[in-house]
Amino acid sequence: MSSSPRVRPAAAADIEDAYRWYEARRPGLGEKFLQSVGSILEVIAREPKRFPVVHRDLRRALLQRFPYGIFFRIQGDRLMVVACFHASRDPRRWKSRH
């Protein structure tokens, strides 16, 4: 596919919150988190169908090193990131963004 995923504002806020949390724990860790997000977004852009459907048409891509998933959908020739949630969070939270 190779088009860059569009990150919805709520998903961008999820990423920012996680970045701040990690950066507060150890300086530089937030940057590593953002690098991990960037890496998985590149993979999503290249091979979106590689990732499993977890709810209706939402797919989940797991980050390396961090317990987070990027939830996205394929809309025609566009990719839409709707959430970035910690693996232990209640799935009803990301499902409500569907």
N, C-alpha and C positions, 0 to 999 in steps of 0.2 A: 504494500500500500504506500508506504513511505511519506505520507503527509504527517506533519507534526500534530500530535493530539492537542485539542483545545481543552484547556483546564478551566472548568467552571469556577466561579468565585468561591463557592463553598468548599470545593476541593483545594483551591489555593490557600484558603484560610486553614484547612486541616494541615497542609504541608507547612505553613508558617508556624502554626502552634507547635507542631512536632519539632521543627527546627529550633524554636526558642527553648523548648523543654530540654532538648539534648545539649544545646549550647550552654544552658544554665548549669547542667550537670558537669560538663567538661568542655572548656573552650576548644573549638575546632571540631568537636563531635557533631555539632549542628551542620557544619559544612560537609562533613562526610555523609550525613544523612541526605543533604541536597544532592550530592554527587550520585548517591545510590538512586534517588528519585530520577535524576536526569538520565542515568544509564538505563533504567527500566523503561522510561518513556521512549528512548531511542529504539529499544527492542519492540515495544508495542507498535511504534510507527512502522517498523519493517515487517513484523509478523503478528498482527493483532489476533488472528484466529488460532494462534499457538496456545492462547490462554483459555482456561475453561470458563464456560458459562456457569455462574453460581446462583443467579436469580433472574428469571425471565430472560432479558437480553443483556444483562450485565455480566461482564467478564472480570476476572481478578488476576492481577499480576503481582507476585510477591517480591518484595525488595530483598536484595542480598544484605546480609548482616543485621538488618533491622526488622523487627516483628510487625511490619506494616504491609498492607495490600493496597494497590492502586485499583480502583474499580472504574471500569470504563465501558462504553458501548460503541458499537460500530453503527454509524448512521449514514448509509449509502457509501460515499467515498470519504467521509469524515470520521474522525475518532473524537469522542467526548469523554473526558475524565470527570466523573461525578463525585468521587470521594477518595480520600487517603486515610484509611483507618487502621488503628492498632489491632492486631489479631485477637486480642482478648476483649475487645469492645462488643457490646451487644449488636448482633447483626441487624436488628430492627432499625438501628440508627442509619446505616447506609442503605437499607432497603427502602426507607422512607424517602430517599432522594430520587428514587426511580422515577 
